[in-house]
Structures are given as C-alpha cells and as structure tokens.
Amino acid sequence: MDMLASFSATDFFPYVGWIIDVLTGFNNRLEKSFNDFDGLYQRVIDEHLDPDREKPEFEDVRYPTWHTREQNW
C-alpha cells in the first residue's frame, strides 16, 4: 500500500525523473515490493504444481464450468 501513495518523479518528468527516484529511494522500494510479490506468487505456483500436496476438497472455481463445457462439446 505504501507504493500506491508514493510519488514517482519519472511519471511527471520522464527524462530526469529517474534521478529523483534514485535519490529518494523510490526505485529501491519498488524493487523490494516487486521481489516480495514475486516470491509470494512463486510460492503459490509451486504449491499448486506440487504433486505431493494434499488435494483440497474443491480444486478451482473455474473447473466445474470448464468440465461441463468440455462434456457438451
């Protein structure tokens, strides 16, 4: 949420704004947020692809719709 309220100088001053972003630490905070979300998404994908994981009672919201559509074709 911190990044949503932040000011990115590059958005307003395309040619020189990156200098202000580097000096204010905006680029470092952006990179940290990206890495945090990347790690979260990677864990979710790895858990979903793990063949040894415990199968939940209901796998996916879209599965029944797709399954029904495939049977009708």
N, CA, C and O atoms as a Tripos MOL2 file, in Angstrom:
@<TRIPOS>MOLECULE
protein
  292   291    73     0     0
PROTEIN
NO_CHARGES

@<TRIPOS>ATOM
      1 N           0.8200   -1.1890    0.0000 N.3       1 MET1
      2 CA          0.0000    0.0000    0.0000 C.3       1 MET1
      3 C           0.8650    1.2560    0.0000 C.2       1 MET1
      4 O           0.4470    2.3100   -0.4780 O.2       1 MET1
      5 N           2.0500    1.1330    0.5300 N.am      2 ASP2
      6 CA          2.9440    2.2810    0.5960 C.3       2 ASP2
      7 C           3.2900    2.7930   -0.8000 C.2       2 ASP2
      8 O           3.4180    3.9980   -1.0150 O.2       2 ASP2
      9 N           3.4380    1.8790   -1.7300 N.am      3 MET3
     10 CA          3.8170    2.2750   -3.0790 C.3       3 MET3
     11 C           2.6790    2.9820   -3.8150 C.2       3 MET3
     12 O           2.9310    3.8180   -4.6830 O.2       3 MET3
     13 N           1.4470    2.6590   -3.4830 N.am      4 LEU4
     14 CA          0.3110    3.2980   -4.1560 C.3       4 LEU4
     15 C           0.2260    4.7870   -3.8460 C.2       4 LEU4
     16 O          -0.2290    5.5700   -4.6800 O.2       4 LEU4
     17 N           0.6600    5.1780   -2.6580 N.am      5 ALA5
     18 CA          0.5850    6.5800   -2.2530 C.3       5 ALA5
     19 C           1.8780    7.3390   -2.5450 C.2       5 ALA5
     20 O           1.9780    8.5310   -2.2530 O.2       5 ALA5
     21 N           2.8630    6.6560   -3.1160 N.am      6 SER6
     22 CA          4.1560    7.2890   -3.3690 C.3       6 SER6
     23 C           4.1330    8.1270   -4.6370 C.2       6 SER6
     24 O           3.3260    7.9110   -5.5410 O.2       6 SER6
     25 N           5.0360    9.0820   -4.6720 N.am      7 PHE7
     26 CA          5.2010    9.9590   -5.8220 C.3       7 PHE7
     27 C           6.3530    9.4470   -6.6710 C.2       7 PHE7
     28 O           7.4730    9.3040   -6.1820 O.2       7 PHE7
     29 N           6.0840    9.1750   -7.9230 N.am      8 SER8
     30 CA          7.1290    8.7640   -8.8490 C.3       8 SER8
     31 C           7.4500    9.9470   -9.7670 C.2       8 SER8
     32 O           6.6240   10.3490  -10.5860 O.2       8 SER8
     33 N           8.6350   10.4860   -9.6260 N.am      9 ALA9
     34 CA          9.0320   11.6430  -10.4250 C.3       9 ALA9
     35 C           9.1450   11.2890  -11.8990 C.2       9 ALA9
     36 O           8.9670   12.1510  -12.7600 O.2       9 ALA9
     37 N           9.4380   10.0330  -12.1950 N.am     10 THR10
     38 CA          9.5680    9.6140  -13.5890 C.3      10 THR10
     39 C           8.2470    9.7630  -14.3430 C.2      10 THR10
     40 O           8.2430   10.0160  -15.5480 O.2      10 THR10
     41 N           7.1340    9.6070  -13.6400 N.am     11 ASP11
     42 CA          5.8330    9.7730  -14.2870 C.3      11 ASP11
     43 C           5.5980   11.2140  -14.7260 C.2      11 ASP11
     44 O           4.9180   11.4560  -15.7230 O.2      11 ASP11
     45 N           6.1530   12.1650  -13.9930 N.am     12 PHE12
     46 CA          5.9180   13.5710  -14.2910 C.3      12 PHE12
     47 C           7.0500   14.2190  -15.0970 C.2      12 PHE12
     48 O           6.8220   15.1430  -15.8770 O.2      12 PHE12
     49 N           8.2680   13.7190  -14.8950 N.am     13 PHE13
     50 CA          9.4410   14.2590  -15.5930 C.3      13 PHE13
     51 C          10.1900   13.0890  -16.2340 C.2      13 PHE13
     52 O          11.1590   12.5980  -15.6540 O.2      13 PHE13
     53 N           9.7720   12.6380  -17.3980 N.am     14 PRO14
     54 CA         10.3150   11.4040  -17.9780 C.3      14 PRO14
     55 C          11.8240   11.3750  -18.1910 C.2      14 PRO14
     56 O          12.4350   10.3180  -18.0320 O.2      14 PRO14
     57 N          12.4410   12.4920  -18.5430 N.am     15 TYR15
     58 CA         13.8620   12.4620  -18.8680 C.3      15 TYR15
     59 C          14.7690   12.5620  -17.6460 C.2      15 TYR15
     60 O          15.8600   11.9910  -17.6490 O.2      15 TYR15
     61 N          14.3490   13.2660  -16.6130 N.am     16 VAL16
     62 CA         15.2070   13.4580  -15.4400 C.3      16 VAL16
     63 C          14.5980   12.9190  -14.1610 C.2      16 VAL16
     64 O          15.2360   12.9530  -13.1090 O.2      16 VAL16
     65 N          13.3860   12.4280  -14.2340 N.am     17 GLY17
     66 CA         12.7040   11.9380  -13.0340 C.3      17 GLY17
     67 C          13.3760   10.7450  -12.3970 C.2      17 GLY17
     68 O          13.2850   10.5640  -11.1830 O.2      17 GLY17
     69 N          14.0480    9.9300  -13.1840 N.am     18 TRP18
     70 CA         14.7130    8.7510  -12.6280 C.3      18 TRP18
     71 C          15.7800    9.1440  -11.6150 C.2      18 TRP18
     72 O          16.0350    8.4040  -10.6650 O.2      18 TRP18
     73 N          16.4020   10.2970  -11.8070 N.am     19 ILE19
     74 CA         17.4230   10.7620  -10.8540 C.3      19 ILE19
     75 C          16.7740   11.0360   -9.5030 C.2      19 ILE19
     76 O          17.3050   10.6480   -8.4620 O.2      19 ILE19
     77 N          15.6380   11.6970   -9.5200 N.am     20 ILE20
     78 CA         14.9240   11.9950   -8.2700 C.3      20 ILE20
     79 C          14.4660   10.7000   -7.6140 C.2      20 ILE20
     80 O          14.5420   10.5620   -6.3930 O.2      20 ILE20
     81 N          13.9870    9.7440   -8.4200 N.am     21 ASP21
     82 CA         13.5350    8.4640   -7.8680 C.3      21 ASP21
     83 C          14.6810    7.6980   -7.2040 C.2      21 ASP21
     84 O          14.4880    7.0630   -6.1670 O.2      21 ASP21
     85 N          15.8620    7.7580   -7.7970 N.am     22 VAL22
     86 CA         17.0280    7.0900   -7.2010 C.3      22 VAL22
     87 C          17.4230    7.7790   -5.8970 C.2      22 VAL22
     88 O          17.7020    7.1100   -4.9030 O.2      22 VAL22
     89 N          17.4470    9.0900   -5.8970 N.am     23 LEU23
     90 CA         17.8530    9.8330   -4.7010 C.3      23 LEU23
     91 C          16.8710    9.6880   -3.5480 C.2      23 LEU23
     92 O          17.2780    9.6670   -2.3870 O.2      23 LEU23
     93 N          15.5830    9.5870   -3.8580 N.am     24 THR24
     94 CA         14.5780    9.4500   -2.7920 C.3      24 THR24
     95 C          14.3900    8.0070   -2.3400 C.2      24 THR24
     96 O          13.7080    7.7630   -1.3450 O.2      24 THR24
     97 N          14.9730    7.0530   -3.0440 N.am     25 GLY25
     98 CA         14.8570    5.6490   -2.6770 C.3      25 GLY25
     99 C          13.6190    4.9730   -3.2460 C.2      25 GLY25
    100 O          13.3000    3.8400   -2.8840 O.2      25 GLY25
    101 N          12.9270    5.6660   -4.1320 N.am     26 PHE26
    102 CA         11.7130    5.0970   -4.7140 C.3      26 PHE26
    103 C          12.0150    3.8090   -5.4840 C.2      26 PHE26
    104 O          11.2730    2.8330   -5.3830 O.2      26 PHE26
    105 N          13.0940    3.8120   -6.2430 N.am     27 ASN27
    106 CA         13.4440    2.6180   -7.0300 C.3      27 ASN27
    107 C          13.7240    1.4170   -6.1310 C.2      27 ASN27
    108 O          13.3320    0.2990   -6.4620 O.2      27 ASN27
    109 N          14.3920    1.6270   -5.0060 N.am     28 ASN28
    110 CA         14.6720    0.5230   -4.0790 C.3      28 ASN28
    111 C          13.3940   -0.0200   -3.4600 C.2      28 ASN28
    112 O          13.2330   -1.2340   -3.3300 O.2      28 ASN28
    113 N          12.4850    0.8710   -3.0780 N.am     29 ARG29
    114 CA         11.2090    0.4240   -2.5080 C.3      29 ARG29
    115 C          10.3860   -0.3250   -3.5560 C.2      29 ARG29
    116 O           9.7380   -1.3260   -3.2480 O.2      29 ARG29
    117 N          10.4180    0.1620   -4.7840 N.am     30 LEU30
    118 CA          9.7010   -0.5020   -5.8670 C.3      30 LEU30
    119 C          10.2760   -1.8920   -6.1200 C.2      30 LEU30
    120 O           9.5260   -2.8520   -6.3000 O.2      30 LEU30
    121 N          11.5810   -2.0010   -6.1340 N.am     31 GLU31
    122 CA         12.2340   -3.2910   -6.3450 C.3      31 GLU31
    123 C          11.9100   -4.2620   -5.2080 C.2      31 GLU31
    124 O          11.6710   -5.4440   -5.4560 O.2      31 GLU31
    125 N          11.9010   -3.7760   -3.9720 N.am     32 LYS32
    126 CA         11.5680   -4.6180   -2.8250 C.3      32 LYS32
    127 C          10.1250   -5.1080   -2.9100 C.2      32 LYS32
    128 O           9.8490   -6.2770   -2.6430 O.2      32 LYS32
    129 N           9.2130   -4.2260   -3.2770 N.am     33 SER33
    130 CA          7.8110   -4.6310   -3.4320 C.3      33 SER33
    131 C           7.6660   -5.6730   -4.5300 C.2      33 SER33
    132 O           6.9420   -6.6570   -4.3750 O.2      33 SER33
    133 N           8.3540   -5.4520   -5.6300 N.am     34 PHE34
    134 CA          8.3030   -6.4130   -6.7260 C.3      34 PHE34
    135 C           8.8120   -7.7750   -6.2680 C.2      34 PHE34
    136 O           8.1830   -8.7960   -6.5490 O.2      34 PHE34
    137 N           9.9390   -7.8020   -5.5680 N.am     35 ASN35
    138 CA         10.5070   -9.0710   -5.1110 C.3      35 ASN35
    139 C           9.5980   -9.7640   -4.1030 C.2      35 ASN35
    140 O           9.4810  -10.9890   -4.1200 O.2      35 ASN35
    141 N           8.9530   -8.9960   -3.2250 N.am     36 ASP36
    142 CA          8.0220   -9.5810   -2.2580 C.3      36 ASP36
    143 C           6.8410  -10.2480   -2.9650 C.2      36 ASP36
    144 O           6.4820  -11.3820   -2.6470 O.2      36 ASP36
    145 N           6.2470   -9.5490   -3.9140 N.am     37 PHE37
    146 CA          5.1260  -10.1210   -4.6520 C.3      37 PHE37
    147 C           5.5670  -11.2840   -5.5330 C.2      37 PHE37
    148 O           4.8430  -12.2710   -5.6640 O.2      37 PHE37
    149 N           6.7330  -11.1800   -6.1300 N.am     38 ASP38
    150 CA          7.2450  -12.2560   -6.9600 C.3      38 ASP38
    151 C           7.4290  -13.5270   -6.1300 C.2      38 ASP38
    152 O           7.0850  -14.6240   -6.5720 O.2      38 ASP38
    153 N           7.9740  -13.3650   -4.9250 N.am     39 GLY39
    154 CA          8.1430  -14.5170   -4.0410 C.3      39 GLY39
    155 C           6.8120  -15.1270   -3.6330 C.2      39 GLY39
    156 O           6.6690  -16.3480   -3.5890 O.2      39 GLY39
    157 N           5.8450  -14.2820   -3.3370 N.am     40 LEU40
    158 CA          4.5150  -14.7630   -2.9560 C.3      40 LEU40
    159 C           3.8790  -15.5530   -4.0960 C.2      40 LEU40
    160 O           3.3820  -16.6600   -3.8920 O.2      40 LEU40
    161 N           3.8980  -14.9800   -5.2900 N.am     41 TYR41
    162 CA          3.2970  -15.6650   -6.4320 C.3      41 TYR41
    163 C           4.0440  -16.9540   -6.7640 C.2      41 TYR41
    164 O           3.4250  -17.9500   -7.1410 O.2      41 TYR41
    165 N           5.3560  -16.9410   -6.6270 N.am     42 GLN42
    166 CA          6.1260  -18.1500   -6.9130 C.3      42 GLN42
    167 C           5.7820  -19.2600   -5.9250 C.2      42 GLN42
    168 O           5.6720  -20.4220   -6.3170 O.2      42 GLN42
    169 N           5.6100  -18.9130   -4.6370 N.am     43 ARG43
    170 CA          5.2020  -19.9170   -3.6460 C.3      43 ARG43
    171 C           3.8330  -20.5010   -3.9760 C.2      43 ARG43
    172 O           3.6350  -21.7110   -3.8690 O.2      43 ARG43
    173 N           2.8910  -19.6550   -4.3740 N.am     44 VAL44
    174 CA          1.5520  -20.1300   -4.7140 C.3      44 VAL44
    175 C           1.6100  -21.0750   -5.9070 C.2      44 VAL44
    176 O           0.9680  -22.1250   -5.9040 O.2      44 VAL44
    177 N           2.3770  -20.7040   -6.9230 N.am     45 ILE45
    178 CA          2.5070  -21.5570   -8.1100 C.3      45 ILE45
    179 C           3.1760  -22.8730   -7.7450 C.2      45 ILE45
    180 O           2.7220  -23.9330   -8.1750 O.2      45 ILE45
    181 N           4.2520  -22.8250   -6.9530 N.am     46 ASP46
    182 CA          4.9530  -24.0500   -6.5600 C.3      46 ASP46
    183 C           4.0520  -24.9670   -5.7440 C.2      46 ASP46
    184 O           4.0670  -26.1830   -5.9360 O.2      46 ASP46
    185 N           3.2650  -24.3920   -4.8310 N.am     47 GLU47
    186 CA          2.3440  -25.2070   -4.0400 C.3      47 GLU47
    187 C           1.2890  -25.8460   -4.9310 C.2      47 GLU47
    188 O           0.9040  -26.9950   -4.7140 O.2      47 GLU47
    189 N           0.8260  -25.1190   -5.9160 N.am     48 HIS48
    190 CA         -0.2070  -25.6480   -6.8020 C.3      48 HIS48
    191 C           0.3370  -26.7560   -7.6940 C.2      48 HIS48
    192 O          -0.3850  -27.7030   -8.0060 O.2      48 HIS48
    193 N           1.5920  -26.6560   -8.1090 N.am     49 LEU49
    194 CA          2.1860  -27.6490   -9.0040 C.3      49 LEU49
    195 C           2.7990  -28.8410   -8.2750 C.2      49 LEU49
    196 O           3.1890  -29.8160   -8.9170 O.2      49 LEU49
    197 N           2.8890  -28.7830   -6.9600 N.am     50 ASP50
    198 CA          3.4970  -29.8570   -6.1800 C.3      50 ASP50
    199 C           2.6210  -31.1110   -6.2540 C.2      50 ASP50
    200 O           1.4760  -31.0820   -5.8020 O.2      50 ASP50
    201 N           3.1380  -32.2160   -6.8190 N.am     51 PRO51
    202 CA          2.3090  -33.4240   -6.9470 C.3      51 PRO51
    203 C           2.0360  -34.1080   -5.5980 C.2      51 PRO51
    204 O           1.0830  -34.8780   -5.4840 O.2      51 PRO51
    205 N           2.8460  -33.8400   -4.5960 N.am     52 ASP52
    206 CA          2.6800  -34.4820   -3.2880 C.3      52 ASP52
    207 C           1.7970  -33.6960   -2.3400 C.2      52 ASP52
    208 O           1.6130  -34.1020   -1.1930 O.2      52 ASP52
    209 N           1.2510  -32.5890   -2.7900 N.am     53 ARG53
    210 CA          0.4350  -31.7670   -1.8990 C.3      53 ARG53
    211 C          -0.8910  -32.4530   -1.6070 C.2      53 ARG53
    212 O          -1.3550  -33.3040   -2.3660 O.2      53 ARG53
    213 N          -1.4770  -32.0670   -0.5050 N.am     54 GLU54
    214 CA         -2.7710  -32.6010   -0.1270 C.3      54 GLU54
    215 C          -3.8340  -31.9590   -1.0090 C.2      54 GLU54
    216 O          -3.9220  -30.7340   -1.0860 O.2      54 GLU54
    217 N          -4.6290  -32.7710   -1.6650 N.am     55 LYS55
    218 CA         -5.6400  -32.2430   -2.5740 C.3      55 LYS55
    219 C          -6.8050  -31.6460   -1.7720 C.2      55 LYS55
    220 O          -7.3700  -32.3120   -0.9050 O.2      55 LYS55
    221 N          -7.1590  -30.3980   -2.0630 N.am     56 PRO56
    222 CA         -8.2940  -29.8060   -1.3620 C.3      56 PRO56
    223 C          -9.6120  -30.4150   -1.8490 C.2      56 PRO56
    224 O          -9.6700  -31.0490   -2.9020 O.2      56 PRO56
    225 N         -10.6520  -30.2100   -1.0650 N.am     57 GLU57
    226 CA        -11.9500  -30.7550   -1.4280 C.3      57 GLU57
    227 C         -12.4630  -30.1350   -2.7310 C.2      57 GLU57
    228 O         -13.0670  -30.8200   -3.5570 O.2      57 GLU57
    229 N         -12.2180  -28.8440   -2.9050 N.am     58 PHE58
    230 CA        -12.6540  -28.1370   -4.1090 C.3      58 PHE58
    231 C         -11.4320  -27.4980   -4.7330 C.2      58 PHE58
    232 O         -10.8090  -26.6270   -4.1250 O.2      58 PHE58
    233 N         -11.0820  -27.9120   -5.9280 N.am     59 GLU59
    234 CA         -9.8230  -27.5130   -6.5490 C.3      59 GLU59
    235 C          -9.8240  -26.0790   -7.0630 C.2      59 GLU59
    236 O          -8.9790  -25.2770   -6.6650 O.2      59 GLU59
    237 N         -10.7550  -25.7550   -7.9330 N.am     60 ASP60
    238 CA        -10.7190  -24.4630   -8.5930 C.3      60 ASP60
    239 C         -12.1370  -24.0170   -8.8960 C.2      60 ASP60
    240 O         -13.0080  -24.8440   -9.1660 O.2      60 ASP60
    241 N         -12.3680  -22.7320   -8.8540 N.am     61 VAL61
    242 CA        -13.6920  -22.2010   -9.1130 C.3      61 VAL61
    243 C         -14.0790  -22.4180  -10.5760 C.2      61 VAL61
    244 O         -15.2490  -22.6580  -10.8750 O.2      61 VAL61
    245 N         -13.1270  -22.3390  -11.4720 N.am     62 ARG62
    246 CA        -13.4250  -22.4420  -12.8920 C.3      62 ARG62
    247 C         -13.5620  -23.8680  -13.3820 C.2      62 ARG62
    248 O         -14.1180  -24.0970  -14.4560 O.2      62 ARG62
    249 N         -13.0720  -24.8280  -12.6250 N.am     63 TYR63
    250 CA        -13.0570  -26.2090  -13.1010 C.3      63 TYR63
    251 C         -14.4510  -26.7420  -13.4480 C.2      63 TYR63
    252 O         -14.6180  -27.3000  -14.5330 O.2      63 TYR63
    253 N         -15.4540  -26.5970  -12.5860 N.am     64 PRO64
    254 CA        -16.7750  -27.1460  -12.9540 C.3      64 PRO64
    255 C         -17.3240  -26.5560  -14.2480 C.2      64 PRO64
    256 O         -17.9540  -27.2670  -15.0300 O.2      64 PRO64
    257 N         -17.0950  -25.2770  -14.4810 N.am     65 THR65
    258 CA        -17.5770  -24.6440  -15.6940 C.3      65 THR65
    259 C         -16.8660  -25.2170  -16.9140 C.2      65 THR65
    260 O         -17.5120  -25.5480  -17.9070 O.2      65 THR65
    261 N         -15.5520  -25.3360  -16.8490 N.am     66 TRP66
    262 CA        -14.7870  -25.8680  -17.9780 C.3      66 TRP66
    263 C         -15.1220  -27.3400  -18.2170 C.2      66 TRP66
    264 O         -15.2560  -27.7840  -19.3570 O.2      66 TRP66
    265 N         -15.2540  -28.0780  -17.1280 N.am     67 HIS67
    266 CA        -15.5380  -29.5060  -17.2350 C.3      67 HIS67
    267 C         -16.8890  -29.7260  -17.9150 C.2      67 HIS67
    268 O         -17.0120  -30.5960  -18.7780 O.2      67 HIS67
    269 N         -17.8880  -28.9590  -17.5410 N.am     68 THR68
    270 CA        -19.2140  -29.0680  -18.1340 C.3      68 THR68
    271 C         -19.1800  -28.6930  -19.6090 C.2      68 THR68
    272 O         -19.8180  -29.3480  -20.4330 O.2      68 THR68
    273 N         -18.4480  -27.6570  -19.9380 N.am     69 ARG69
    274 CA        -18.3650  -27.1990  -21.3210 C.3      69 ARG69
    275 C         -17.6840  -28.2500  -22.1950 C.2      69 ARG69
    276 O         -18.0900  -28.4580  -23.3380 O.2      69 ARG69
    277 N         -16.6590  -28.9100  -21.6720 N.am     70 GLU70
    278 CA        -15.9550  -29.9440  -22.4430 C.3      70 GLU70
    279 C         -16.8680  -31.1430  -22.7020 C.2      70 GLU70
    280 O         -16.7940  -31.7570  -23.7670 O.2      70 GLU70
    281 N         -17.7180  -31.4780  -21.7490 N.am     71 GLN71
    282 CA        -18.6260  -32.6180  -21.9320 C.3      71 GLN71
    283 C         -19.6900  -32.3100  -22.9760 C.2      71 GLN71
    284 O         -20.1300  -33.2090  -23.6930 O.2      71 GLN71
    285 N         -20.1040  -31.0630  -23.0680 N.am     72 ASN72
    286 CA        -21.1400  -30.6950  -24.0230 C.3      72 ASN72
    287 C         -20.6260  -30.6080  -25.4480 C.2      72 ASN72
    288 O         -21.4220  -30.6420  -26.3870 O.2      72 ASN72
    289 N         -19.3400  -30.4990  -25.6330 N.am     73 TRP73
    290 CA        -18.7900  -30.3670  -26.9880 C.3      73 TRP73
    291 C         -18.6380  -31.7130  -27.5380 C.2      73 TRP73
    292 O         -18.1910  -31.8680  -28.6750 O.2      73 TRP73
@<TRIPOS>BOND
     1     1     2 1
     2     2     3 1
     3     3     4 2
     4     3     5 am
     5     5     6 1
     6     6     7 1
     7     7     8 2
     8     7     9 am
     9     9    10 1
    10    10    11 1
    11    11    12 2
    12    11    13 am
    13    13    14 1
    14    14    15 1
    15    15    16 2
    16    15    17 am
    17    17    18 1
    18    18    19 1
    19    19    20 2
    20    19    21 am
    21    21    22 1
    22    22    23 1
    23    23    24 2
    24    23    25 am
    25    25    26 1
    26    26    27 1
    27    27    28 2
    28    27    29 am
    29    29    30 1
    30    30    31 1
    31    31    32 2
    32    31    33 am
    33    33    34 1
    34    34    35 1
    35    35    36 2
    36    35    37 am
    37    37    38 1
    38    38    39 1
    39    39    40 2
    40    39    41 am
    41    41    42 1
    42    42    43 1
    43    43    44 2
    44    43    45 am
    45    45    46 1
    46    46    47 1
    47    47    48 2
    48    47    49 am
    49    49    50 1
    50    50    51 1
    51    51    52 2
    52    51    53 am
    53    53    54 1
    54    54    55 1
    55    55    56 2
    56    55    57 am
    57    57    58 1
    58    58    59 1
    59    59    60 2
    60    59    61 am
    61    61    62 1
    62    62    63 1
    63    63    64 2
    64    63    65 am
    65    65    66 1
    66    66    67 1
    67    67    68 2
    68    67    69 am
    69    69    70 1
    70    70    71 1
    71    71    72 2
    72    71    73 am
    73    73    74 1
    74    74    75 1
    75    75    76 2
    76    75    77 am
    77    77    78 1
    78    78    79 1
    79    79    80 2
    80    79    81 am
    81    81    82 1
    82    82    83 1
    83    83    84 2
    84    83    85 am
    85    85    86 1
    86    86    87 1
    87    87    88 2
    88    87    89 am
    89    89    90 1
    90    90    91 1
    91    91    92 2
    92    91    93 am
    93    93    94 1
    94    94    95 1
    95    95    96 2
    96    95    97 am
    97    97    98 1
    98    98    99 1
    99    99   100 2
   100    99   101 am
   101   101   102 1
   102   102   103 1
   103   103   104 2
   104   103   105 am
   105   105   106 1
   106   106   107 1
   107   107   108 2
   108   107   109 am
   109   109   110 1
   110   110   111 1
   111   111   112 2
   112   111   113 am
   113   113   114 1
   114   114   115 1
   115   115   116 2
   116   115   117 am
   117   117   118 1
   118   118   119 1
   119   119   120 2
   120   119   121 am
   121   121   122 1
   122   122   123 1
   123   123   124 2
   124   123   125 am
   125   125   126 1
   126   126   127 1
   127   127   128 2
   128   127   129 am
   129   129   130 1
   130   130   131 1
   131   131   132 2
   132   131   133 am
   133   133   134 1
   134   134   135 1
   135   135   136 2
   136   135   137 am
   137   137   138 1
   138   138   139 1
   139   139   140 2
   140   139   141 am
   141   141   142 1
   142   142   143 1
   143   143   144 2
   144   143   145 am
   145   145   146 1
   146   146   147 1
   147   147   148 2
   148   147   149 am
   149   149   150 1
   150   150   151 1
   151   151   152 2
   152   151   153 am
   153   153   154 1
   154   154   155 1
   155   155   156 2
   156   155   157 am
   157   157   158 1
   158   158   159 1
   159   159   160 2
   160   159   161 am
   161   161   162 1
   162   162   163 1
   163   163   164 2
   164   163   165 am
   165   165   166 1
   166   166   167 1
   167   167   168 2
   168   167   169 am
   169   169   170 1
   170   170   171 1
   171   171   172 2
   172   171   173 am
   173   173   174 1
   174   174   175 1
   175   175   176 2
   176   175   177 am
   177   177   178 1
   178   178   179 1
   179   179   180 2
   180   179   181 am
   181   181   182 1
   182   182   183 1
   183   183   184 2
   184   183   185 am
   185   185   186 1
   186   186   187 1
   187   187   188 2
   188   187   189 am
   189   189   190 1
   190   190   191 1
   191   191   192 2
   192   191   193 am
   193   193   194 1
   194   194   195 1
   195   195   196 2
   196   195   197 am
   197   197   198 1
   198   198   199 1
   199   199   200 2
   200   199   201 am
   201   201   202 1
   202   202   203 1
   203   203   204 2
   204   203   205 am
   205   205   206 1
   206   206   207 1
   207   207   208 2
   208   207   209 am
   209   209   210 1
   210   210   211 1
   211   211   212 2
   212   211   213 am
   213   213   214 1
   214   214   215 1
   215   215   216 2
   216   215   217 am
   217   217   218 1
   218   218   219 1
   219   219   220 2
   220   219   221 am
   221   221   222 1
   222   222   223 1
   223   223   224 2
   224   223   225 am
   225   225   226 1
   226   226   227 1
   227   227   228 2
   228   227   229 am
   229   229   230 1
   230   230   231 1
   231   231   232 2
   232   231   233 am
   233   233   234 1
   234   234   235 1
   235   235   236 2
   236   235   237 am
   237   237   238 1
   238   238   239 1
   239   239   240 2
   240   239   241 am
   241   241   242 1
   242   242   243 1
   243   243   244 2
   244   243   245 am
   245   245   246 1
   246   246   247 1
   247   247   248 2
   248   247   249 am
   249   249   250 1
   250   250   251 1
   251   251   252 2
   252   251   253 am
   253   253   254 1
   254   254   255 1
   255   255   256 2
   256   255   257 am
   257   257   258 1
   258   258   259 1
   259   259   260 2
   260   259   261 am
   261   261   262 1
   262   262   263 1
   263   263   264 2
   264   263   265 am
   265   265   266 1
   266   266   267 1
   267   267   268 2
   268   267   269 am
   269   269   270 1
   270   270   271 1
   271   271   272 2
   272   271   273 am
   273   273   274 1
   274   274   275 1
   275   275   276 2
   276   275   277 am
   277   277   278 1
   278   278   279 1
   279   279   280 2
   280   279   281 am
   281   281   282 1
   282   282   283 1
   283   283   284 2
   284   283   285 am
   285   285   286 1
   286   286   287 1
   287   287   288 2
   288   287   289 am
   289   289   290 1
   290   290   291 1
   291   291   292 2
@<TRIPOS>SUBSTRUCTURE
     1 MET1         2 RESIDUE 1 A MET
     2 ASP2         6 RESIDUE 1 A ASP
     3 MET3        10 RESIDUE 1 A MET
     4 LEU4        14 RESIDUE 1 A LEU
     5 ALA5        18 RESIDUE 1 A ALA
     6 SER6        22 RESIDUE 1 A SER
     7 PHE7        26 RESIDUE 1 A PHE
     8 SER8        30 RESIDUE 1 A SER
     9 ALA9        34 RESIDUE 1 A ALA
    10 THR10       38 RESIDUE 1 A THR
    11 ASP11       42 RESIDUE 1 A ASP
    12 PHE12       46 RESIDUE 1 A PHE
    13 PHE13       50 RESIDUE 1 A PHE
    14 PRO14       54 RESIDUE 1 A PRO
    15 TYR15       58 RESIDUE 1 A TYR
    16 VAL16       62 RESIDUE 1 A VAL
    17 GLY17       66 RESIDUE 1 A GLY
    18 TRP18       70 RESIDUE 1 A TRP
    19 ILE19       74 RESIDUE 1 A ILE
    20 ILE20       78 RESIDUE 1 A ILE
    21 ASP21       82 RESIDUE 1 A ASP
    22 VAL22       86 RESIDUE 1 A VAL
    23 LEU23       90 RESIDUE 1 A LEU
    24 THR24       94 RESIDUE 1 A THR
    25 GLY25       98 RESIDUE 1 A GLY
    26 PHE26      102 RESIDUE 1 A PHE
    27 ASN27      106 RESIDUE 1 A ASN
    28 ASN28      110 RESIDUE 1 A ASN
    29 ARG29      114 RESIDUE 1 A ARG
    30 LEU30      118 RESIDUE 1 A LEU
    31 GLU31      122 RESIDUE 1 A GLU
    32 LYS32      126 RESIDUE 1 A LYS
    33 SER33      130 RESIDUE 1 A SER
    34 PHE34      134 RESIDUE 1 A PHE
    35 ASN35      138 RESIDUE 1 A ASN
    36 ASP36      142 RESIDUE 1 A ASP
    37 PHE37      146 RESIDUE 1 A PHE
    38 ASP38      150 RESIDUE 1 A ASP
    39 GLY39      154 RESIDUE 1 A GLY
    40 LEU40      158 RESIDUE 1 A LEU
    41 TYR41      162 RESIDUE 1 A TYR
    42 GLN42      166 RESIDUE 1 A GLN
    43 ARG43      170 RESIDUE 1 A ARG
    44 VAL44      174 RESIDUE 1 A VAL
    45 ILE45      178 RESIDUE 1 A ILE
    46 ASP46      182 RESIDUE 1 A ASP
    47 GLU47      186 RESIDUE 1 A GLU
    48 HIS48      190 RESIDUE 1 A HIS
    49 LEU49      194 RESIDUE 1 A LEU
    50 ASP50      198 RESIDUE 1 A ASP
    51 PRO51      202 RESIDUE 1 A PRO
    52 ASP52      206 RESIDUE 1 A ASP
    53 ARG53      210 RESIDUE 1 A ARG
    54 GLU54      214 RESIDUE 1 A GLU
    55 LYS55      218 RESIDUE 1 A LYS
    56 PRO56      222 RESIDUE 1 A PRO
    57 GLU57      226 RESIDUE 1 A GLU
    58 PHE58      230 RESIDUE 1 A PHE
    59 GLU59      234 RESIDUE 1 A GLU
    60 ASP60      238 RESIDUE 1 A ASP
    61 VAL61      242 RESIDUE 1 A VAL
    62 ARG62      246 RESIDUE 1 A ARG
    63 TYR63      250 RESIDUE 1 A TYR
    64 PRO64      254 RESIDUE 1 A PRO
    65 THR65      258 RESIDUE 1 A THR
    66 TRP66      262 RESIDUE 1 A TRP
    67 HIS67      266 RESIDUE 1 A HIS
    68 THR68      270 RESIDUE 1 A THR
    69 ARG69      274 RESIDUE 1 A ARG
    70 GLU70      278 RESIDUE 1 A GLU
    71 GLN71      282 RESIDUE 1 A GLN
    72 ASN72      286 RESIDUE 1 A ASN
    73 TRP73      290 RESIDUE 1 A TRP
